[in-house]
Amino acid sequence: MLYRIASIDAYLEDHRPVEFFGLYWHFVDIVWVFLFPLFYLV
């Protein structure tokens, strides 16, 4: 992914890798919103 970011105009035609990367981190954030209170409040 870093290689594609470094190359010029890498994401002008295909935005899916960036969208998948964003969806992955949103999923991780949502999981931690539930896991963090579960570990510390229970």
Biopython code that builds the backbone (N, CA, C, O; Angstrom):
import numpy as np
from Bio.PDB.StructureBuilder import StructureBuilder

atoms = [
    (1, "MET", "N", (0.830, -1.192, 0.000)),
    (1, "MET", "CA", (0.000, 0.000, 0.000)),
    (1, "MET", "C", (0.870, 1.249, 0.000)),
    (1, "MET", "O", (0.545, 2.230, -0.669)),
    (2, "LEU", "N", (1.964, 1.223, 0.737)),
    (2, "LEU", "CA", (2.857, 2.376, 0.736)),
    (2, "LEU", "C", (3.443, 2.617, -0.648)),
    (2, "LEU", "O", (3.673, 3.761, -1.041)),
    (3, "TYR", "N", (3.685, 1.531, -1.390)),
    (3, "TYR", "CA", (4.202, 1.683, -2.745)),
    (3, "TYR", "C", (3.195, 2.416, -3.619)),
    (3, "TYR", "O", (3.575, 3.285, -4.403)),
    (4, "ARG", "N", (1.920, 2.076, -3.494)),
    (4, "ARG", "CA", (0.886, 2.735, -4.306)),
    (4, "ARG", "C", (0.706, 4.185, -3.895)),
    (4, "ARG", "O", (0.425, 5.035, -4.740)),
    (5, "ILE", "N", (0.863, 4.479, -2.614)),
    (5, "ILE", "CA", (0.748, 5.861, -2.152)),
    (5, "ILE", "C", (1.905, 6.689, -2.706)),
    (5, "ILE", "O", (1.728, 7.847, -3.084)),
    (6, "ALA", "N", (3.086, 6.084, -2.749)),
    (6, "ALA", "CA", (4.269, 6.805, -3.213)),
    (6, "ALA", "C", (4.237, 7.053, -4.716)),
    (6, "ALA", "O", (4.789, 8.047, -5.188)),
    (7, "SER", "N", (3.604, 6.172, -5.466)),
    (7, "SER", "CA", (3.572, 6.373, -6.909)),
    (7, "SER", "C", (2.566, 7.460, -7.254)),
    (7, "SER", "O", (1.544, 7.628, -6.589)),
    (8, "ILE", "N", (2.880, 8.179, -8.296)),
    (8, "ILE", "CA", (2.058, 9.328, -8.702)),
    (8, "ILE", "C", (0.760, 8.825, -9.340)),
    (8, "ILE", "O", (0.779, 7.904, -10.156)),
    (9, "ASP", "N", (-0.349, 9.428, -8.966)),
    (9, "ASP", "CA", (-1.686, 9.119, -9.505)),
    (9, "ASP", "C", (-2.084, 7.664, -9.272)),
    (9, "ASP", "O", (-2.771, 7.082, -10.112)),
    (10, "ALA", "N", (-1.679, 7.071, -8.175)),
    (10, "ALA", "CA", (-1.964, 5.660, -7.936)),
    (10, "ALA", "C", (-3.440, 5.421, -7.649)),
    (10, "ALA", "O", (-3.969, 4.371, -8.015)),
    (11, "TYR", "N", (-4.115, 6.360, -7.010)),
    (11, "TYR", "CA", (-5.494, 6.116, -6.584)),
    (11, "TYR", "C", (-6.515, 6.957, -7.338)),
    (11, "TYR", "O", (-7.646, 7.106, -6.875)),
    (12, "LEU", "N", (-6.150, 7.497, -8.462)),
    (12, "LEU", "CA", (-7.124, 8.292, -9.194)),
    (12, "LEU", "C", (-8.202, 7.426, -9.840)),
    (12, "LEU", "O", (-9.350, 7.853, -9.956)),
    (13, "GLU", "N", (-7.847, 6.228, -10.256)),
    (13, "GLU", "CA", (-8.823, 5.375, -10.930)),
    (13, "GLU", "C", (-9.479, 4.366, -9.992)),
    (13, "GLU", "O", (-10.664, 4.065, -10.139)),
    (14, "ASP", "N", (-8.732, 3.848, -9.042)),
    (14, "ASP", "CA", (-9.242, 2.777, -8.184)),
    (14, "ASP", "C", (-9.120, 3.196, -6.724)),
    (14, "ASP", "O", (-8.018, 3.271, -6.181)),
    (15, "HIS", "N", (-10.262, 3.469, -6.093)),
    (15, "HIS", "CA", (-10.275, 3.918, -4.703)),
    (15, "HIS", "C", (-10.564, 2.790, -3.725)),
    (15, "HIS", "O", (-10.606, 3.019, -2.516)),
    (16, "ARG", "N", (-10.762, 1.584, -4.225)),
    (16, "ARG", "CA", (-11.138, 0.481, -3.342)),
    (16, "ARG", "C", (-10.108, 0.167, -2.266)),
    (16, "ARG", "O", (-10.511, -0.052, -1.123)),
    (17, "PRO", "N", (-8.799, 0.128, -2.547)),
    (17, "PRO", "CA", (-7.855, -0.173, -1.449)),
    (17, "PRO", "C", (-7.934, 0.833, -0.311)),
    (17, "PRO", "O", (-7.826, 0.455, 0.856)),
    (18, "VAL", "N", (-8.118, 2.093, -0.631)),
    (18, "VAL", "CA", (-8.232, 3.110, 0.422)),
    (18, "VAL", "C", (-9.519, 2.916, 1.197)),
    (18, "VAL", "O", (-9.526, 3.040, 2.422)),
    (19, "GLU", "N", (-10.605, 2.615, 0.509)),
    (19, "GLU", "CA", (-11.884, 2.389, 1.183)),
    (19, "GLU", "C", (-11.822, 1.158, 2.076)),
    (19, "GLU", "O", (-12.342, 1.185, 3.192)),
    (20, "PHE", "N", (-11.202, 0.086, 1.611)),
    (20, "PHE", "CA", (-11.082, -1.120, 2.431)),
    (20, "PHE", "C", (-10.222, -0.858, 3.662)),
    (20, "PHE", "O", (-10.528, -1.348, 4.749)),
    (21, "PHE", "N", (-9.155, -0.093, 3.497)),
    (21, "PHE", "CA", (-8.293, 0.257, 4.619)),
    (21, "PHE", "C", (-9.081, 1.071, 5.647)),
    (21, "PHE", "O", (-8.952, 0.840, 6.849)),
    (22, "GLY", "N", (-9.891, 2.014, 5.187)),
    (22, "GLY", "CA", (-10.726, 2.811, 6.086)),
    (22, "GLY", "C", (-11.782, 1.977, 6.776)),
    (22, "GLY", "O", (-12.032, 2.151, 7.969)),
    (23, "LEU", "N", (-12.408, 1.063, 6.034)),
    (23, "LEU", "CA", (-13.415, 0.186, 6.642)),
    (23, "LEU", "C", (-12.797, -0.717, 7.692)),
    (23, "LEU", "O", (-13.414, -0.972, 8.727)),
    (24, "TYR", "N", (-11.593, -1.203, 7.444)),
    (24, "TYR", "CA", (-10.904, -2.038, 8.424)),
    (24, "TYR", "C", (-10.680, -1.269, 9.719)),
    (24, "TYR", "O", (-10.960, -1.794, 10.797)),
    (25, "TRP", "N", (-10.178, -0.028, 9.640)),
    (25, "TRP", "CA", (-9.903, 0.729, 10.854)),
    (25, "TRP", "C", (-11.177, 1.151, 11.566)),
    (25, "TRP", "O", (-11.189, 1.258, 12.793)),
    (26, "HIS", "N", (-12.255, 1.394, 10.819)),
    (26, "HIS", "CA", (-13.530, 1.678, 11.477)),
    (26, "HIS", "C", (-14.014, 0.447, 12.232)),
    (26, "HIS", "O", (-14.541, 0.563, 13.338)),
    (27, "PHE", "N", (-13.836, -0.734, 11.637)),
    (27, "PHE", "CA", (-14.216, -1.969, 12.324)),
    (27, "PHE", "C", (-13.405, -2.141, 13.604)),
    (27, "PHE", "O", (-13.961, -2.494, 14.644)),
    (28, "VAL", "N", (-12.100, -1.897, 13.541)),
    (28, "VAL", "CA", (-11.248, -2.009, 14.722)),
    (28, "VAL", "C", (-11.702, -1.027, 15.801)),
    (28, "VAL", "O", (-11.759, -1.377, 16.979)),
    (29, "ASP", "N", (-12.025, 0.200, 15.396)),
    (29, "ASP", "CA", (-12.504, 1.198, 16.366)),
    (29, "ASP", "C", (-13.806, 0.762, 17.034)),
    (29, "ASP", "O", (-13.959, 0.904, 18.247)),
    (30, "ILE", "N", (-14.728, 0.240, 16.260)),
    (30, "ILE", "CA", (-16.013, -0.186, 16.816)),
    (30, "ILE", "C", (-15.820, -1.346, 17.787)),
    (30, "ILE", "O", (-16.456, -1.391, 18.840)),
    (31, "VAL", "N", (-14.939, -2.284, 17.433)),
    (31, "VAL", "CA", (-14.671, -3.410, 18.329)),
    (31, "VAL", "C", (-14.102, -2.906, 19.651)),
    (31, "VAL", "O", (-14.503, -3.380, 20.714)),
    (32, "TRP", "N", (-13.165, -1.945, 19.599)),
    (32, "TRP", "CA", (-12.567, -1.447, 20.836)),
    (32, "TRP", "C", (-13.544, -0.624, 21.669)),
    (32, "TRP", "O", (-13.406, -0.556, 22.890)),
    (33, "VAL", "N", (-14.527, 0.001, 21.028)),
    (33, "VAL", "CA", (-15.541, 0.737, 21.798)),
    (33, "VAL", "C", (-16.295, -0.222, 22.714)),
    (33, "VAL", "O", (-16.693, 0.158, 23.815)),
    (34, "PHE", "N", (-16.495, -1.465, 22.265)),
    (34, "PHE", "CA", (-17.189, -2.443, 23.101)),
    (34, "PHE", "C", (-16.244, -3.223, 24.012)),
    (34, "PHE", "O", (-16.610, -3.558, 25.139)),
    (35, "LEU", "N", (-15.037, -3.514, 23.536)),
    (35, "LEU", "CA", (-14.114, -4.310, 24.346)),
    (35, "LEU", "C", (-13.511, -3.530, 25.505)),
    (35, "LEU", "O", (-13.334, -4.086, 26.589)),
    (36, "PHE", "N", (-13.196, -2.279, 25.308)),
    (36, "PHE", "CA", (-12.558, -1.483, 26.357)),
    (36, "PHE", "C", (-13.430, -1.393, 27.614)),
    (36, "PHE", "O", (-12.944, -1.687, 28.705)),
    (37, "PRO", "N", (-14.697, -0.999, 27.496)),
    (37, "PRO", "CA", (-15.534, -0.994, 28.716)),
    (37, "PRO", "C", (-15.771, -2.390, 29.285)),
    (37, "PRO", "O", (-15.889, -2.559, 30.498)),
    (38, "LEU", "N", (-15.841, -3.387, 28.406)),
    (38, "LEU", "CA", (-16.053, -4.747, 28.890)),
    (38, "LEU", "C", (-14.896, -5.198, 29.779)),
    (38, "LEU", "O", (-15.119, -5.808, 30.825)),
    (39, "PHE", "N", (-13.675, -4.904, 29.374)),
    (39, "PHE", "CA", (-12.509, -5.308, 30.168)),
    (39, "PHE", "C", (-12.375, -4.521, 31.449)),
    (39, "PHE", "O", (-11.956, -5.079, 32.464)),
    (40, "TYR", "N", (-12.714, -3.251, 31.441)),
    (40, "TYR", "CA", (-12.451, -2.413, 32.605)),
    (40, "TYR", "C", (-13.648, -2.227, 33.537)),
    (40, "TYR", "O", (-13.481, -1.800, 34.680)),
    (41, "LEU", "N", (-14.838, -2.540, 33.064)),
    (41, "LEU", "CA", (-16.005, -2.371, 33.925)),
    (41, "LEU", "C", (-16.525, -3.691, 34.482)),
    (41, "LEU", "O", (-17.303, -3.703, 35.437)),
    (42, "VAL", "N", (-16.104, -4.782, 33.899)),
    (42, "VAL", "CA", (-16.582, -6.086, 34.369)),
    (42, "VAL", "C", (-15.552, -6.721, 35.275)),
    (42, "VAL", "O", (-15.766, -7.824, 35.775)),
]
sb = StructureBuilder()
sb.init_structure("model")
sb.init_model(0)
sb.init_chain("A")
sb.init_seg("    ")
for serial, (resi, resn, name, xyz) in enumerate(atoms, 1):
    if name == "N":
        sb.init_residue(resn, " ", resi, " ")
    sb.init_atom(name, np.array(xyz, "f"), 0.0, 1.0, " ", f" {name:<3s}", serial, name[0])
structure = sb.get_structure()
